[in-house]
């Protein structure tokens, strides 16, 4: 499959689009981390200390995975570094190599560190290891859009696959996403390039862009 040729836009338009996508992409991993572990921002450091102490006595994959979640949350809130988050995620994935959520988080962490060449492989591994929860697929799709220029053709194909799954399983949610001005043209380009048979119906449903709920 050939690469998507996105509609040319002015630098200010591209910057607005990128900021919008990044805002969406960074919100979910933080929310998932905190909701799964049920710790507030002030409780992150004590929770990290507890998990690290537990790992010294009894290393196990669940504790490693939870520590990785905490490290991502700590980096997000300025209470830790992205290098620490990366190290924790990589340690967890050595024990749980089929964990799609932590592969996606690792792609996100690579992005925060401007390690663009590492984003695509981690994101592709996340998609190939499964999990078809719509909210998770949407996050992976947004991550893919954010770092689209740094993905190769096969990785772009996988990201586009998240779009069609969202369109087929949660069309109303996908339409709401596709009506966001910051990413509307990019999603349109993906649908037209990768799923031309679906594009006419998608575009009919997507319009108008104004006065939508």
Beta strands, then each sheet from edge to edge (+ up, - down):
end
